[in-house]
Amino acid sequence: MRNDFWVDLFEKFGVLIFGLVAFAAVVGLVLFLADRAPKKGRDVIQLLVFLAPALILLIVGLVYPAVRTTWMAFTNQDGSIGFDNFIWMFTQPNTLVVLGNTLLWVALVPLLSTVIGLAYAVFIDRAYGEKTLKSLVFMPMAISFVGAGIIWRFMYEYRATGFEQIGLLNQVMVWLGLEPQQWLINSPWNNVFLIIVMVWIQTGFAMVLFSAAIKAVPAEHLEAATLDGTNAWQRFLFVTLPSIRGTLVVVVTTITIATLKVFDIVRAMTGGQFNTSVIANEMYTQAFKNGQAEQGAALAVVLFVMVLPIVIFNVVNMRKQREVR
């Protein structure tokens, strides 16, 4: 009985133990060679040793999945290579609705979050109780997207006329003598109510960055503009706004990327039903619910293509700022 225990233990963990021993042996051999090698060769080997773990994790966790996903996206149902998955994507009415919803999110969320966050940063900056007000605005950032979706789902909750309303919005409608509405079912306005949740979360992020950037604007510039006879709006438009341009770009691009990848809010509130699905949610649905991994991979590739120009623009902009400094 005791021997069977050790045999089972070896069968379960023998491969793992052997792999660890082999890894330790390889590392020991590399370090031995590095110690015996000439100085220049030693530096190269040491550099490779330090970079190897990060490179292995990068290849296994990022490069290989990206290549694999791209290959699957161009794999047809019969196993041949082609564009059937992309043809399906741009010809199916339901998928076109998904793409349209994603573009709506990208158009509204960064715009509203940036404008509202900037307004908060300007007006709360010197207000009484500034720290408290900023903490309240930033607090939604501490909530997960799933948690925010559940909270706002209760806010939009619907009960038929004559029943007690548990959703705040419908209760307000009843107080005003109006009929309660099914906010998350009626298309296309249900997408707007989902977008409000994302704006509620991202506004705090925008406000914090803009507040720090505005405080960093040199007081001499504002004083010089005041002596030139400008009013508060002109000082904001021609002095403050150009000074925080770098922060503005970072905020817009960061929120845009987060919006393109939004999944949790839609999944928690509607599950993508009632014409509310977006690319990330549809990718999950096709790959894991419908068993169409190739179509899900095609959606993932399109999502990557949409994110890539924003990332490149952000990198180029940061490089230009570094050169100016």
DRENTI-494875 format. One line per field, with one value per residue (C-alpha): residue in three letters; chain; residue number from 1; x, y, z. Coordinates in steps of 0.05 Angstrom, whole numbers, padded with zeros to 5 digits. Layout:
# residues N
papa = [ALA; ...]
gumar = [A; ...]
marza = [NUM; ...]
c1 = [X; ...]
c2 = [Y; ...]
c3 = [Z; ...]
END
This chain:
# residues 325
papa = [MET; ARG; ASN; ASP; PHE; TRP; VAL; ASP; LEU; PHE; GLU; LYS; PHE; GLY; VAL; LEU; ILE; PHE; GLY; LEU; VAL; ALA; PHE; ALA; ALA; VAL; VAL; GLY; LEU; VAL; LEU; PHE; LEU; ALA; ASP; ARG; ALA; PRO; LYS; LYS; GLY; ARG; ASP; VAL; ILE; GLN; LEU; LEU; VAL; PHE; LEU; ALA; PRO; ALA; LEU; ILE; LEU; LEU; ILE; VAL; GLY; LEU; VAL; TYR; PRO; ALA; VAL; ARG; THR; THR; TRP; MET; ALA; PHE; THR; ASN; GLN; ASP; GLY; SER; ILE; GLY; PHE; ASP; ASN; PHE; ILE; TRP; MET; PHE; THR; GLN; PRO; ASN; THR; LEU; VAL; VAL; LEU; GLY; ASN; THR; LEU; LEU; TRP; VAL; ALA; LEU; VAL; PRO; LEU; LEU; SER; THR; VAL; ILE; GLY; LEU; ALA; TYR; ALA; VAL; PHE; ILE; ASP; ARG; ALA; TYR; GLY; GLU; LYS; THR; LEU; LYS; SER; LEU; VAL; PHE; MET; PRO; MET; ALA; ILE; SER; PHE; VAL; GLY; ALA; GLY; ILE; ILE; TRP; ARG; PHE; MET; TYR; GLU; TYR; ARG; ALA; THR; GLY; PHE; GLU; GLN; ILE; GLY; LEU; LEU; ASN; GLN; VAL; MET; VAL; TRP; LEU; GLY; LEU; GLU; PRO; GLN; GLN; TRP; LEU; ILE; ASN; SER; PRO; TRP; ASN; ASN; VAL; PHE; LEU; ILE; ILE; VAL; MET; VAL; TRP; ILE; GLN; THR; GLY; PHE; ALA; MET; VAL; LEU; PHE; SER; ALA; ALA; ILE; LYS; ALA; VAL; PRO; ALA; GLU; HIS; LEU; GLU; ALA; ALA; THR; LEU; ASP; GLY; THR; ASN; ALA; TRP; GLN; ARG; PHE; LEU; PHE; VAL; THR; LEU; PRO; SER; ILE; ARG; GLY; THR; LEU; VAL; VAL; VAL; VAL; THR; THR; ILE; THR; ILE; ALA; THR; LEU; LYS; VAL; PHE; ASP; ILE; VAL; ARG; ALA; MET; THR; GLY; GLY; GLN; PHE; ASN; THR; SER; VAL; ILE; ALA; ASN; GLU; MET; TYR; THR; GLN; ALA; PHE; LYS; ASN; GLY; GLN; ALA; GLU; GLN; GLY; ALA; ALA; LEU; ALA; VAL; VAL; LEU; PHE; VAL; MET; VAL; LEU; PRO; ILE; VAL; ILE; PHE; ASN; VAL; VAL; ASN; MET; ARG; LYS; GLN; ARG; GLU; VAL; ARG]
gumar = [A; A; A; A; A; A; A; A; A; A; A; A; A; A; A; A; A; A; A; A; A; A; A; A; A; A; A; A; A; A; A; A; A; A; A; A; A; A; A; A; A; A; A; A; A; A; A; A; A; A; A; A; A; A; A; A; A; A; A; A; A; A; A; A; A; A; A; A; A; A; A; A; A; A; A; A; A; A; A; A; A; A; A; A; A; A; A; A; A; A; A; A; A; A; A; A; A; A; A; A; A; A; A; A; A; A; A; A; A; A; A; A; A; A; A; A; A; A; A; A; A; A; A; A; A; A; A; A; A; A; A; A; A; A; A; A; A; A; A; A; A; A; A; A; A; A; A; A; A; A; A; A; A; A; A; A; A; A; A; A; A; A; A; A; A; A; A; A; A; A; A; A; A; A; A; A; A; A; A; A; A; A; A; A; A; A; A; A; A; A; A; A; A; A; A; A; A; A; A; A; A; A; A; A; A; A; A; A; A; A; A; A; A; A; A; A; A; A; A; A; A; A; A; A; A; A; A; A; A; A; A; A; A; A; A; A; A; A; A; A; A; A; A; A; A; A; A; A; A; A; A; A; A; A; A; A; A; A; A; A; A; A; A; A; A; A; A; A; A; A; A; A; A; A; A; A; A; A; A; A; A; A; A; A; A; A; A; A; A; A; A; A; A; A; A; A; A; A; A; A; A; A; A; A; A; A; A; A; A; A; A; A; A; A; A; A; A; A; A; A; A; A; A; A; A]
marza = [1; 2; 3; 4; 5; 6; 7; 8; 9; 10; 11; 12; 13; 14; 15; 16; 17; 18; 19; 20; 21; 22; 23; 24; 25; 26; 27; 28; 29; 30; 31; 32; 33; 34; 35; 36; 37; 38; 39; 40; 41; 42; 43; 44; 45; 46; 47; 48; 49; 50; 51; 52; 53; 54; 55; 56; 57; 58; 59; 60; 61; 62; 63; 64; 65; 66; 67; 68; 69; 70; 71; 72; 73; 74; 75; 76; 77; 78; 79; 80; 81; 82; 83; 84; 85; 86; 87; 88; 89; 90; 91; 92; 93; 94; 95; 96; 97; 98; 99; 100; 101; 102; 103; 104; 105; 106; 107; 108; 109; 110; 111; 112; 113; 114; 115; 116; 117; 118; 119; 120; 121; 122; 123; 124; 125; 126; 127; 128; 129; 130; 131; 132; 133; 134; 135; 136; 137; 138; 139; 140; 141; 142; 143; 144; 145; 146; 147; 148; 149; 150; 151; 152; 153; 154; 155; 156; 157; 158; 159; 160; 161; 162; 163; 164; 165; 166; 167; 168; 169; 170; 171; 172; 173; 174; 175; 176; 177; 178; 179; 180; 181; 182; 183; 184; 185; 186; 187; 188; 189; 190; 191; 192; 193; 194; 195; 196; 197; 198; 199; 200; 201; 202; 203; 204; 205; 206; 207; 208; 209; 210; 211; 212; 213; 214; 215; 216; 217; 218; 219; 220; 221; 222; 223; 224; 225; 226; 227; 228; 229; 230; 231; 232; 233; 234; 235; 236; 237; 238; 239; 240; 241; 242; 243; 244; 245; 246; 247; 248; 249; 250; 251; 252; 253; 254; 255; 256; 257; 258; 259; 260; 261; 262; 263; 264; 265; 266; 267; 268; 269; 270; 271; 272; 273; 274; 275; 276; 277; 278; 279; 280; 281; 282; 283; 284; 285; 286; 287; 288; 289; 290; 291; 292; 293; 294; 295; 296; 297; 298; 299; 300; 301; 302; 303; 304; 305; 306; 307; 308; 309; 310; 311; 312; 313; 314; 315; 316; 317; 318; 319; 320; 321; 322; 323; 324; 325]
c1 = [00000; 00057; 00093; 00030; 00028; 00098; 00085; 00023; 00061; 00117; 00067; 00034; 00095; 00152; 00150; 00148; 00207; 00246; 00232; 00256; 00319; 00333; 00321; 00369; 00421; 00416; 00421; 00481; 00515; 00502; 00530; 00591; 00604; 00593; 00646; 00696; 00682; 00721; 00695; 00658; 00626; 00611; 00572; 00531; 00515; 00497; 00451; 00417; 00409; 00375; 00330; 00313; 00257; 00222; 00230; 00203; 00142; 00131; 00134; 00090; 00040; 00035; 00070; 00046; -00027; -00027; 00002; -00045; -00106; -00087; -00078; -00146; -00179; -00158; -00177; -00242; -00292; -00264; -00193; -00170; -00139; -00184; -00227; -00292; -00293; -00283; -00336; -00383; -00367; -00381; -00443; -00484; -00535; -00524; -00448; -00456; -00498; -00441; -00391; -00437; -00446; -00371; -00362; -00417; -00380; -00314; -00347; -00383; -00344; -00277; -00312; -00359; -00308; -00256; -00302; -00335; -00269; -00237; -00297; -00292; -00217; -00227; -00286; -00268; -00195; -00204; -00272; -00285; -00276; -00234; -00205; -00273; -00305; -00248; -00250; -00324; -00313; -00254; -00288; -00320; -00250; -00242; -00302; -00293; -00331; -00373; -00390; -00408; -00452; -00490; -00499; -00526; -00569; -00606; -00610; -00645; -00687; -00758; -00823; -00891; -00939; -00973; -00914; -00864; -00803; -00735; -00697; -00680; -00691; -00760; -00779; -00763; -00806; -00864; -00855; -00861; -00925; -00893; -00893; -00833; -00789; -00748; -00684; -00639; -00687; -00709; -00660; -00620; -00625; -00604; -00534; -00532; -00551; -00494; -00446; -00466; -00436; -00369; -00369; -00385; -00323; -00274; -00291; -00253; -00191; -00194; -00207; -00146; -00098; -00126; -00124; -00051; -00035; -00072; -00036; 00030; 00015; 00065; 00032; 00074; 00038; -00030; -00008; 00019; -00046; -00085; -00042; -00058; -00131; -00156; -00216; -00220; -00247; -00192; -00138; -00165; -00171; -00104; -00059; -00084; -00109; -00045; -00004; -00041; -00043; 00002; -00043; -00104; -00076; -00059; -00128; -00165; -00123; -00125; -00200; -00209; -00169; -00207; -00273; -00254; -00240; -00303; -00335; -00354; -00407; -00444; -00439; -00462; -00520; -00550; -00507; -00503; -00578; -00626; -00575; -00525; -00466; -00397; -00337; -00305; -00371; -00386; -00316; -00330; -00399; -00375; -00313; -00339; -00415; -00427; -00363; -00341; -00269; -00248; -00302; -00283; -00211; -00230; -00266; -00204; -00161; -00208; -00206; -00130; -00129; -00175; -00131; -00064; -00068; -00085; -00026; 00021; -00005; 00005; 00077; 00095; 00065; 00104; 00168; 00157; 00147; 00211; 00249; 00221; 00244]
c2 = [00000; 00047; 00031; 00047; 00115; 00133; 00107; 00150; 00210; 00200; 00193; 00258; 00300; 00263; 00304; 00368; 00348; 00325; 00391; 00431; 00389; 00398; 00473; 00479; 00438; 00483; 00546; 00518; 00500; 00570; 00603; 00558; 00576; 00649; 00647; 00613; 00656; 00719; 00785; 00805; 00737; 00734; 00799; 00772; 00707; 00744; 00789; 00730; 00695; 00755; 00767; 00694; 00686; 00750; 00730; 00660; 00687; 00739; 00687; 00636; 00686; 00737; 00721; 00649; 00665; 00724; 00682; 00624; 00670; 00702; 00634; 00611; 00676; 00658; 00584; 00566; 00515; 00462; 00473; 00513; 00583; 00640; 00699; 00664; 00687; 00759; 00754; 00726; 00784; 00839; 00808; 00782; 00834; 00815; 00823; 00890; 00912; 00890; 00931; 00991; 00986; 00984; 01047; 01081; 01064; 01090; 01154; 01171; 01143; 01178; 01243; 01246; 01220; 01270; 01330; 01315; 01297; 01361; 01402; 01369; 01383; 01456; 01472; 01428; 01448; 01507; 01490; 01482; 01409; 01394; 01330; 01302; 01320; 01289; 01226; 01218; 01227; 01179; 01126; 01088; 01072; 01027; 00985; 00928; 00932; 00872; 00906; 00971; 00932; 00899; 00965; 01000; 00941; 00952; 01026; 01008; 00952; 00948; 00928; 00930; 00987; 00976; 00940; 00972; 00995; 00975; 01011; 01083; 01109; 01078; 01101; 01172; 01162; 01139; 01199; 01244; 01209; 01173; 01101; 01058; 01038; 00976; 01015; 00955; 00924; 00981; 00987; 01029; 01071; 01013; 01021; 01092; 01069; 01019; 01073; 01116; 01063; 01065; 01141; 01140; 01096; 01131; 01203; 01196; 01172; 01232; 01281; 01259; 01265; 01331; 01360; 01342; 01371; 01436; 01446; 01438; 01496; 01552; 01608; 01659; 01641; 01652; 01717; 01742; 01724; 01761; 01824; 01820; 01829; 01758; 01730; 01662; 01626; 01654; 01635; 01564; 01559; 01590; 01577; 01518; 01473; 01476; 01464; 01399; 01373; 01313; 01292; 01302; 01254; 01202; 01205; 01200; 01143; 01104; 01109; 01092; 01028; 01009; 01022; 00979; 00921; 00930; 00864; 00861; 00915; 00887; 00815; 00832; 00877; 00848; 00789; 00821; 00812; 00864; 00889; 00911; 00864; 00892; 00860; 00833; 00803; 00774; 00744; 00707; 00686; 00657; 00622; 00594; 00592; 00575; 00534; 00577; 00589; 00613; 00667; 00689; 00693; 00736; 00784; 00786; 00804; 00860; 00885; 00884; 00922; 00975; 00983; 00983; 01053; 01084; 01051; 01073; 01144; 01145; 01119; 01169; 01226; 01206; 01202; 01272; 01299; 01265; 01298; 01366; 01358]
c3 = [00000; 00019; -00047; -00086; -00052; -00074; -00144; -00151; -00123; -00174; -00231; -00212; -00196; -00230; -00293; -00254; -00210; -00271; -00306; -00245; -00240; -00315; -00310; -00251; -00289; -00350; -00307; -00271; -00337; -00366; -00303; -00306; -00379; -00363; -00309; -00356; -00417; -00436; -00408; -00471; -00480; -00406; -00410; -00469; -00432; -00368; -00408; -00440; -00373; -00342; -00402; -00415; -00363; -00386; -00459; -00447; -00410; -00465; -00519; -00483; -00455; -00511; -00576; -00584; -00567; -00615; -00672; -00656; -00655; -00721; -00753; -00728; -00754; -00825; -00818; -00852; -00826; -00873; -00849; -00909; -00905; -00927; -00907; -00892; -00819; -00839; -00894; -00841; -00795; -00845; -00877; -00818; -00792; -00720; -00725; -00760; -00700; -00655; -00695; -00695; -00619; -00610; -00652; -00611; -00547; -00575; -00598; -00534; -00475; -00487; -00506; -00446; -00396; -00419; -00421; -00354; -00321; -00346; -00321; -00253; -00250; -00266; -00222; -00162; -00163; -00117; -00087; -00013; 00006; -00056; -00029; -00009; -00075; -00115; -00073; -00087; -00162; -00163; -00120; -00179; -00203; -00142; -00164; -00214; -00280; -00258; -00192; -00227; -00276; -00219; -00182; -00244; -00262; -00197; -00214; -00280; -00250; -00278; -00245; -00279; -00264; -00198; -00166; -00119; -00159; -00132; -00187; -00170; -00240; -00247; -00177; -00198; -00260; -00215; -00169; -00230; -00251; -00311; -00331; -00311; -00369; -00387; -00395; -00412; -00463; -00507; -00565; -00584; -00521; -00477; -00506; -00481; -00410; -00412; -00436; -00376; -00331; -00366; -00365; -00291; -00279; -00326; -00306; -00241; -00277; -00325; -00268; -00227; -00286; -00309; -00239; -00231; -00300; -00287; -00221; -00259; -00307; -00290; -00251; -00290; -00355; -00323; -00292; -00358; -00392; -00338; -00347; -00422; -00405; -00418; -00381; -00346; -00407; -00452; -00401; -00400; -00475; -00495; -00435; -00394; -00449; -00492; -00429; -00413; -00485; -00468; -00410; -00455; -00506; -00454; -00423; -00489; -00515; -00450; -00443; -00517; -00509; -00446; -00483; -00542; -00495; -00453; -00436; -00362; -00362; -00422; -00396; -00326; -00346; -00409; -00430; -00499; -00511; -00538; -00590; -00537; -00553; -00568; -00601; -00537; -00513; -00582; -00585; -00520; -00543; -00609; -00581; -00516; -00522; -00595; -00605; -00664; -00642; -00712; -00714; -00644; -00666; -00725; -00678; -00634; -00694; -00713; -00642; -00643; -00709; -00679; -00617; -00653; -00686; -00619; -00585; -00641; -00637; -00562; -00568; -00622; -00582; -00520; -00561; -00587; -00517; -00494; -00552; -00534; -00462]
END
